[in-house]
Structure formats: structure tokens, C-alpha cells
Amino acid sequence: MPPFIRSALRTAIAGVLLLAAHAANADDVVILSAAAVRPALSQLPAMAEKASGARVALSFGNAAAIHSMVVDGKRADIVILPPRQLTALIGHGHLSADGRVDLGIVRLGVAVRAGSTAPAVGTAEQFKQAMLAAASFGMPDPADGSTSSQHMMKILNELGIAEAMKPKIRHFKDGTQALNALGKGEIALTIAPMTSIRVVPGVALAGPLPNALQSLTVYAAAMSRKSASAPAKAVMATLTSPAFAAVLRDKGIDPP
């Protein structure tokens, strides 16, 4: 099977599984979001219902999968993605530019199995040595469009260790799956959004990626052009409220 067909098939399957796992009622406000902000968004349904009575249905995936789902016409009242993907969706008429808002910035961190000895990763050289010393390294497949995995491949090439790391790399469907494998001891090291590392059982944060290698990803929200309902607008108001900004900070998402 040609690589481009395999990639498209993986994205399609991810999208189907995503929607099937988060079925929404007809009157729910449906949010499709990149998984990096999931720890904060998990508190949104209760906050939105308390503030306005609006009910929220959340679905998560990597940025490429969410983008594809919106392009394919999957139901979404609000979409949360990095600005590049949002801008593309706005430009093609899927989302509205009016009311688009930056929610926060997510940093990448180095994750190890909880209870293991965490390597020093404070500098680029320390991180390089930690990678070379690791018995195995897990990451989402870059072909599937994961923001963090694409950045990781760039780093490995810049550090000159891409070839040395090839035998150690295991690819996973997404970052959460890689973190779960780390927690079970199936891999020794992974890189993931710090927001995700904080909530997956069995893993610990060795430290943020060094500043010279760091990726600061902004996540923003925009409404569908087809969704101008009062409940959707009320949920956007909750997303942009001071109360939710406090939740974002508490979950490790920096102000934009």
C-alpha cells in the first residue's frame, strides 16, 4: 500500500474512533480539540453548564486528525487547534474569523516512568546524552501530523542523532498512547506536552525541553461558520472567561 494511502487511512480511522468515543446529542455544543489542552478542557462542560446551561460534548485528537475531520464536514461548533491549522480552516470557509481567541501556550517536556531515575535535561547537550543513553524512545508517528513528533524529528536532526536513535524509536498512534506505554515500562523515554505528562498515570516529568530546543505551541479557539447558536456563543464566553483562564494556568498552560 503506498505511504500516502496508509497515512490517509490512519487519519480516517483516528477520526472515526474519536467521534465514536464521544457521541454527542443534537443539542450539545460539540468541541473538537487538539489533545494537548485536554486536561483543562475536561473541566469545561461543568463550568459551561453552570454558567449558561449549555451542554458540551468534547472530542480530542492530534492536530492533523482534527483538521481533517473539520474539512470532511464532521460536526463541530467550536474547534481548538494551533493557529496555523485554524487559519487554514478559516481561509477555506469552515470556521469563522470573528471571535477567534488564543487560549494559551503549551510547552513540551521530557517524560520518564514514575519511580525511575530521571536524566538531566536542562541543556541541549544534557538532553542529547539522555536520548543516546535511553534504551528506547516513544513518539507519535510524524506521518500522522502530530505537532510534537514533527518537532522531535527536527530536533534529532539538529542534534545529529537521528540515525543513532532510529533503532530505539517506537511509533504510536498519538502522544497519549506513547505516555501510557511509558507508564507500563514498554519504553524508557518520550517527549510530550507538559499538560499531558502531568495527568497520565505512571509517568513523571524529568523537565521541560531546554529553551534552545523548546516548542511553544499556541492553542486557539474558533467557531464554525454554521454555528451561531446561543449555546455555542455561551460556551465560547466560558472559554474566554477569567475563571477558565485560571483553569488553563492551573493545568500548566501559559497565558498567550
N, C-alpha and C positions, 0 to 999 in steps of 0.2 A: 504494500500500500504506500503511495507517495507520501512524503513528510507533510505536505500542506493539507492533505486529506486527513491524516492522523491528527494534526493539530486542530483542524476544524471539528472533527468528531469528538475530541476530548472536550473542547469548549462547549459543544452542544450537549454532551452528556452531563457536564458540570451544571449547565443551566437547568436541565430537566430535573436533576436531583435537587437543586437548590429550591426550585419552585415547589416540587412535590413535598419537600420537608417543611414548607412554611405556607400551607394553603391559607388563602385569605377569603373572608366573607365579602359579599358585594359592597357593603357599606364601610369596609375598613379603608383606612388610608395606607396604601401599600408603599413601603420604602425598600428600594434596592440599594444596597450599600457595600462598599469595599469592606473586607473583614477586619482591617486594621483598627477601625473605630467601633467594633462590636462591643467591647467591654463597657463603653459609655452608653451606646445606643440601647443596651439591654434595659436601662432604666427609663428610656423614653416613653414606652407605652403607658406605664403607670402615671408618669408626670403629665402626659398629654391628656389622658382621660380625666385626671383630677382637675386640670386647668380648663378644659373645654368640653369634656365628654366625648372627644374624638377617640376612636379605637384605631390602633396601629398594628399592622402586620409587617414584620421585618424579615428580609431575606438577605443573605450575605454570600460573597464570593470574591475571587480576585478581580482586579480592575478590568481585565480583558473580558472575563466572563460576563460581568455586569454590563459593560459596554455593548457586548454582542446581544445580550438579552433585550436591551432597550431598542437597539437597531432592528431586531427581529419582531418588535411590536409587543413584547411581553408587558403585562400591565404594571405600571409604576406611576404613582402620584408624585413621589419625591425620589431623587437619585443623588447618592453621595459618592463622589469619586475625586481623584486628583484633578486639578483644573484643566490639564491637557485633554483628558477624556471628556470632561464636562463641556469644554469649549467646542470640541468636535460634535458632540450631540446637539448642542445649541445651534451650531452652524448648519446642521442638517435638518433643523426644524423639529427635533424630538423633544427638546427641553426649552423652557422659556428663560431668556436672559434677565427678565425682570425679577428682582428679589433674590437673585443668586447671592449666596453668602459663604465666606470662608469660615469653617468651623474651628480648625486648629491644625497643629503641626505634629506629626508622629516621627519619632526617631527610631533608628534600627539599633538593636542590641545583640550581644553575643550570649547565647543560652547554653547551659550545661545541665546535666542531670542533677537534680537536687541531691545533696549529700556528697557529691564528688568534689574534688579539689578544683577550684576554678582557676584557669590560667590568667596571667596578667595580660590585659588587652588595652592598656591605657595609651599606648603609642602604636603607630603603624608597624614598627619593627616587632613589637611585642605581639601584636595581632598576627603578623606573618608567621612568627615562630610557633604561636599557638595552633595555627592552622596546619602547619607542617608536622607538628607533634601529634595532632589528633588522629586516632585510629580510623575515624570515619566522619563524614560531614554530610548532613542532610539539607536539602533545599527544594523549593518548588521547581518544576521543570521550566526553564526560561522560555521554551517554545509555547507555553501556555499563557504567557503575558504577565506573569507576576512581577510587580514593580520591584520588590526586594530581590528576587532572583536575578533579574536583569542587572541590577546594580551590583550584585555579588560577582557576577561574571566579569563585569568591568573592573572591579577591584582585584580579582585574581590575576587578570591580565596585567594590570598596572603594577602589581607587586611581583610579577614574574614567576608566579607559582601555579598558573593554570594547568600546565602539563603535569606537574608533580601531584596536583590534587585530583586529577581525573580518576585514578583508580579508587579514590576514597569517597567520591561523591555518590550519594543515593538521591534520586529524584522522587518527589512526592506530588500528589495532586495539588496540594496547597500548603501554606505555611503552618496551619493548624495541625495537619496530618504529620508534618515533619516534627513539630513540637511534641505531639503525642508519642511518636516513635522514640524521641529523645527521652521522654519520661519513662518509657518502658525499657530503656537501655539498649535499644536497637541501633542507635547511632551515638556518637560521642559529642557532637557539637552541631549547632545550627545558628543561623542568623535570622532574626525575625523582628517585626515591630515590637518595641518595648511594651506596648499596650497588651499585646498577645502573650508575651512571655510571663507577664505578671499574673495571668489568670489560668494558665494551663497547669494542671496538677503534675507534680513530679519533676518540674524543671525549675531552674534558678537562673537569675541574671548574673552573668560574670561581669558585665559592664556594658556601657554603650559603646558602639563603634567609635574609634578615635576620630576626633574632629576632621582630620585630613581625609578620612575615608567615609565619613558620615553622609547619609542621605536624609535630608529633611523634606518629608513629603507633606504638602498641604492637602487637606481634605475639605471639599466644599459641597454645598447642597444646592440643588436647583429643582424647580417644579416642572412637571410635564406640561407641555402646551395644551394638552387635553384636560388637564385637571385644574379647574378654577373653583372647586367646591369650598364651601365654608370650612368643613372639617380639615381639608388639606392645608388651607391657609392657617388654620388654628394650630396645626402640628408644626408648620414652619415657624410660627410665632414662638412655640415652645422650644424648638431647636435653637433659636436665636436669643433666648431669654437669658438674663443673668444667672438664673437658677441652673440652667443646663450648662452654661459656661463653667460654673463651679464643678459640675459633674465631670466635664471634659478634663479640667485641671486635675481633679482627684484621680482620674484614671491614667494620668501621665501624658495627656495631650496638651501641648503647649499652646498658648494663645497665638493666633495668626499674626 
